[in-house]
Amino acid sequence: MASLEKQCFLIAGSISKSTDRTQVGRAHQLVRGLTKAALAEKASLVVYLSGEPKNEHGDSMVFDWTIAREVEQLSTQLDVKGRLHIVTSQRSLYSKMDDEGRELVSRLVGQDIAQIEYVDDDVVTGGNIRDAQLDLATAMIAISGGKGVLDRAQRALKLKLPVFPFDIDVGAFCDDGPGAPLLHRQFTQNPAAYLPHTGESVRRKMLGLSAQHTLGDLQPLADKTIQLFVDEFAAKDAAASPDVLVLTALPVELAAAKHALGIDEDDYGFQSEHGIHVWRVKVEGRNGPLTCVVASFNGAGNTQASAVTSMLISEFRPHAVFMMGIAAGMRSKLKLGDVILSERVVAYEGAAALSGGVMVARPDMSKPEFRTQQDMGAYLARGSRLARLARHAESVGLVFPPSSAAGEVSTALNPTLTTIAAGEKLVRDEQLFKKMQELHGKVCVAEMEAHGVFEACSRHEVPALVIRGISDHGDHLKDDALHYVASMAAAVVTADYIAHGLILHRK
């Protein structure tokens, strides 16, 4: 199950002074349960702390202090470091809080559990407090309250944050409106406005999410509520266009890509609308997290590559495409296990049949777009990549064999730029490389999918890059012995390039 590590909850609400104490207690029990469930999923919480309004029995009429106390209580059971954001002001801290409240804040900050976000004393208004909270929050839960809860919910919805309103009615501290119960009714009428990706399915089980009618312990209800947000954020990620589409042709290449990108071996992924098996994974890029989708043509050849690439681009709308896998490399130019990046791709089989049986070569040539060329140059100029690639190779168990009957073996990952020849032939003829070099003198790699990938990406105006590990020399010694090593070498470089070399230019 996905966690909520990067999410921050605003639990908004208040209680009327005239509310029955039993209901007051249940509302606070629910808030404590939600706090525990959110922290268990590694989420953060944001509160506004000032003077604490209480009824004649000494019960708190707001939930923020309940959350703060619960976070401190849970600090002995859960990792809550940095999980609480306290919005307050100097005047609130030193003039409105009582000694017990100030001491609690001091302990939370002193133990690195909480951090304070100050609102300037001169602009402490309901709107500014709301904005300070929603600058930090990524999700909102509403419990009773009045106009303040409605105002926060409306602002959160405009910011496209997921919002879940409970039906429990304990009034509002200012007795100024229905608050969350009104939002709850609106949710049942238009759930997609509150949970855009899962709202309709949530509406069908709303009775089971009722705080008003749930008897006994409210912790299971709190757990289910936080799970709603886990599901919502997961559905949002699944619906979003991925940053990168990583393509392979063979099962050994797909297995290597999944391993290098951190996808579990037993992860079954999902099927695209065209029936293509797809895996989704987050990669921490140089400018933040990137979403990668991994798929396979499940077959060799430029025609298959072009068709499948087009289908996946049309469905997922990625911002960049990487093709990775194995290829043949010229014996005099490359070692087994070497990794290359596509400087250009030459489709060598194009030809014209002239009169008299004369065949004239008419190769097609593709190059990565200018920005991709710049990215590659900058990536290869950074010396730090070598040590980083070595660490990643070790972590995934990539070991180059000391020798091979098929030729000299690489000893480390050090990717280089080169020119690829792409056609429909499985190369086992050392003379074919020489013929390819007559078409372009820099050809030293031969494979069967790069032209199809570039062709499809060009039609859809998506930048493409091909990364290949050398598995053989395309001659009589060609075999499958180094398929896995070459696939994993290409996969490690692909993962590293996505994380440290790619600069996305999202449209």
N, C-alpha and C positions, 0 to 999 in steps of 0.2 A: 504494500500500500504506500502511495506517495505521501510525503510529509508536507507540512505547511511551513517549512523552515524560513522561507522568505516572506511570509505573510504576517500582517499585523491587524489584530481585531480591535474595533471600537465597540464596546458593549454599552449602548446608550439607553438611559431610562431613569425614572425616579418613581417615588411612591408618595401617595397622599397621606397627610397626617391622620386622616380619619379612617384609614384602611385597617381592617381587622388584623390583629397581631399574627394570627395563624398564617394569613396570606402574606403578610410582610416577611415572615420567616421563610415561607416557601420561595418567595421571589429571591431572597438572598441565597437560599440553598441552591437555586438554579444557577445564579451567577457564579457561586463558588464551583459548581460542577462544570460550567462552561470554561472557567479559568483553568481548572485542572485539565480538562480535555484538550484545550488549545495548547497549553504548555507541553502536554504529552506528545502532541504532534509537532513540537518545536516551533510553534508560532509565538509571536510577541503580542503584547497588549498595550493600548494607549489609554490613559486616564487623565481627567482634570481634577487636581486636588487643590482645594481651598478650605474655607470653613466647612465643617461637616454638619449639615442640618439633621436634626433628630426630632422624633416625636416625644410625647410626654413620658414614654416608657424608656427612653434612651436608645430606641432603634434608629439606625441610620435611614434617611429618606432618599439616599442616592447610592449607587452601586460602585462608584469609583474607589471609595475607601475599602469596601468589601474585597474588591479585586486586589488592591495593594496588600491587604493583610493576608489574603489567600496565597499570593505569590511568595510572600515571606515564609508562610507556613510550609509551602511545598518545596522551599529551597533545600530542605533536608532530604527530599526524595527524588527530585528532578533537577536537571541542569537548567537553571533559570537565569544564568549570567546574561545580562544585557537584554532580558526579555520584557522589561517593563519601561515604557516611555511615560514620563510624568510631565504633563503640561501644567504650568503654574505661573505665578508672577511673584516678584519680590514682596509686594504687599500681601498677597495671599499667604505666602510662606511665613512671613514674620509678623503679620498683624491679624490674619483671619484664622489660621490654624491654631489649635490648642497645642499644649506641650507634647501630649501623646502623639498627635499627628506629625508634628515636626520631628520628633525622635524617630518615628517610623520611617519617614522620608530619609532622614540622615542615615539610618541603618541600611536601607535599601541601596542608597547611592554609595555608601562606604564599602559595601560588599560587592559592588559592581553588578548588582541585580538590576538597578534602575539607572536611567539617565534623565536629566531634567531638560525640558524644552521651555525656555522662558518666553512669556508674552509680556511686552513692555507695559508697565503700570498705567501709562497714559492711554493705552488703547485696549484695555481689558473690557471687551464687549462680548456678548453672546456669539456674534458673528465671527469675531477674531479667534475666540476660543475654539469654535467649531472648525474654522479653517486650519488652525494649528493641529487639531486632532486629525483632520482628514488629510493633511499633508503627510501624515505618518501611516494612517490606516490604509489597508488594502481590502478590508471587508468589514461589514457592520452587522451587529445583532441588536434588535430593538426589543426592549422590555417595558411595556406600559409607558409612563411619561406623558408629556403633553406636546406643546408647540416646539419645544427644543428638540425632541426626538423626531418630529415631523420634518423640521428644518434640516437636521443632520441627514436624515434618510433621503430627502429630496436632493440635497447637495451630493450625497454619495452616489445616487443613481445617475446624476448628471455626469459624474466622474467615471461612470460605468463600473462601479464597485459592486460586488455581490452583496445583497442585503437580505437577511431573514428576520421577519417580525414574529414574535410570539403572541399568542392569544391571551395570555394571563393578564387580568385587569386589576391592577393595584393602584389605579389612579395616577395622579401627577403631583409633585411637590407644590407646584404653583396652581394646581387645579385649573389648568388652562386648556384643556382639550383631551381628546381620546388617545392621542399618540399611537403606540404600537398596535392596539386593537383595530384602529382604522387602517393602518398599513397591512395588517393581517387580512382584513377583508379585501383590500385592493390586491394583495398577493394572489388570493384565490381567483380573482377575476382576470388578472394579467400576470401570471407567474414569470413569464419570460422577461418582464421588465426588472425583476428582482434577482433572478438566477437565470441569466440568458441562455445558458447551455444545458441546464438540467431542470429548470423550473417546472416544466410540464410534468415530468416524472415525479417531482416532489409534490406537486399539487395532488396527485392521486393517493398520496400517503399522508396527507396533512393531519388526519384524525389521530394517527399514531405519533404525531409531533406536537400534540396539544399539551401545553403546560397547565392550562386551566382545568383539564379533565384527568390528568395523570395523577394517580394516587401513589403514595409511598415515596421511595427514594427517587430523586430526580436526576441522579448521576447518569443512568442509562439514557435518559432523554438528552442530557447535555452531550454525551458521547455521540449519539446519533446526529445531533445538530452540527457538531464540528465535522462529522463525516460528510455531511452535505457539502461543506465547503471543500473538503478534500476532493470529492467527486466533481464539483463545479470547476475547480482550478485544473483538474486533470482533463476534463472535457474541453475546457478553454484551450489548453495546450494542444490537444489532439486536433482541434478545429483550426488552429492558427497555421498560416503558411510557414513551412520550415525555412530556416535560413539556408540550409545546405542539403542537397540530394547527393548521396554517395551510392554509386552504381558498381556492380560487379557482374561478371559473366558466368563464373563457375562456382559450384558449391564450396570448394576449398578457399576461394577468394571471399565469398560471403562469410564463411566461418571466421576468417582472419579479420575482416572488417568489424564484425560484431565483437570479437575479442579485444581488438585494439581500442575500440570506442567504448568499451565497458558495458556492453550488452550481455546479459546473462545467457549462457549457453542454452538453457532450457526456456528462454523467453520465446514464446510462439509468435509474438508480434500480432499483426492484424492484416486483413486483406483489403486492398484498395477496391474502388468500385469496379475496376477492370479485372479483379481477381488476382492481382499481383501481391505476393507476400511482402510486407513492409514492417520495418522496425523503427521506432522513434527513440531518440536519446538526446540528452542535454550534454553539451560540451562547453567547458568554461573557456571562452575566447578572450582575446587580448582586450576587447572592449565590452566584456560582459558575457553572459551565457548565450550560447547559440543552440538552436534546435536542429538536429540532423535527422534525416530520414534515410534509411539504408534499404536497398532493394537489389534484386538480381535479375538479369535478362534470362537466366537459366538456360543459356545456350550461346554459342559463339556466332559471330558474323555481324557485319555492319548493318544489314537490313533489320535483323532482330533488334540490334542495339538502338537503331534510329526509331523503330516503332515503339519499343517499350519506353525509351526516354521521352518521346513525345507524349505518350499516355500519362506518364508520371508527372511531367511538367504541367500538363493541362489540368490534372486533378489537384496537385499540391502547390503549384505556383512557387517553387523555391527561388531563392535569390542567387544561388550559385550551384553548379553541378560539378561533381568530381567523379571521374571514372578511374577505378583502381583495380589492379590485378597483376597478372604475369604476362611476360612477353619474351620473345627471342631477341638476343643482343649479339652484335658482331663480335666474334672471338677476339679480334685484334683491338677492339675498342672498349669492351665492357667485361667485367667479371660476373660470374654467377652470384646472385644475391645483391648486386648493385641495384640502386633505385634511381629512376630518371623521372624528370618532369617534362611535359610536352612543350618544347619550344615552338614546334610546328608539326602538323600532321599532313603527310602526303598520301593521297588515295591513288595508289600506283596502277590500278587496273583499268582506269579509263583509257580508251583508245578509239581511233577512227579506222574503219576498214576502207582502204582506197582501192581503186581499180588495179587489177593484176594481182590481187591477193596481198597487197602491201598493207601492213598494220603500222599505224603511227600512234605513238603514245600520247595521250592527252590527260596527264594526271591533274587531279584537283588538289589544291593546297589550302589548309586552314591554319590560322594562328590564333592563340588566345587573344582576347581583346586587350587594348593598351593597358588598362588598369590592372588586369591580371598579370601582364608582363612586368609591370612595376612591382606588384606584390611579390612575384617570384624573385626578382632581382634583390629586393630588400631582404627577403627571407634567407636567401643563399649567402648574403653578405654578413649575416650575423653569426659569429663564431660560437655563440652559446648553444646553437641548435645541436651541435655534435654531442656534447655531454648530455643534453636533455634527451636526444634520441637514444643514446646508449642506456640511460636510466629506464626509459620506457621499454626498450627492447628487452632489458633484463626483467622488468616487471611482468611482461607477458610471456616470458620463457623462450624468446627468440635466440637461438644459438646457431651460428654459422658452422657448418661442418669443416673440419680442418682441411679436407681435400675432397675431390670428386673426379671420377673417371671422365666426366664430361668436360672438365676444364678447370681453370683457376677460380677459386672461391674468394669472395669478398671477406674482409675481416671486421668491417664496421659499417654503420649506416652513414653515408655522406652523399646525399642526393645531388644530381647534376642535371643541367638542361641538355636536351638532345632532340633530334628530329626523328619522328616516328613514321614508318611506312605502314599504312593500313590497307588490307585487302581481304579477300575471301580464301586465301590459301594458307593452309597449315604448313609452315616452312620447315622443310627437312633437307634443303638443298643449299649448300654454302655458296653456290654460284648465283642464287637469286639475290643475295645481298648486293653483289656487284652490279647486277642489272638495275636494282633499285637506286644505287648510287649514281647511275648514269642519269636518272631523272632528277635527283637532288644529291649533291655531293656530301651533305651532312647526315644522310640517313644512316643510322646504326642500330635501330630497333624495328622489329617487325611484329605486328599483331593484327587483330581481326575486328575490333570494335570502335576504335577511336574516331574514325571518319563518320560513322553513324551517329555517335554521340555529338560530335561537333555540328553535324548537319542539323540534327534536331534542335540543339541549343541555339543555333543561328536563326532558325525559323521562329523560335519563341523569344529571341533577344535576351537569352540568359547566358552569362559568362560560364565557360567550361574550362576544365583542366584535367589532363590525363596523367596519372601517376602509375608507373609500372615497375615491378620487381623482375629482374632478369632470371628466368628459370632454366634457360638453355641457350645454345648458340645457333639454333636453326639449321643444324647440319645432321650428319649421319649418327652422331652421338646423342641426339635429342632423346630424353626420356622424362618420366614424371617424378624422378627422385627428389628434385628440389622445388616442386610445386608449392608445398606448404611454406618452406623457408622464404621463397620469393614473394609469396602472397602476404605473409606476415610482415616482411620487410616493407612492402608497399603500403600495407595497412598502418603500420607505425608511423611512417612518414606522412601519410594522409591525415591521420589524427593530429599529428604535431603541426602540420601546415594549417589545418582548420583552426587550431587553438592559437597559433603564434604567427602565422603568415597571412591569413585571410583578413582583408578589410572589406566588409560588405558595403555596397552602395545600394541600399534599399530604395525601390521606386515608390 
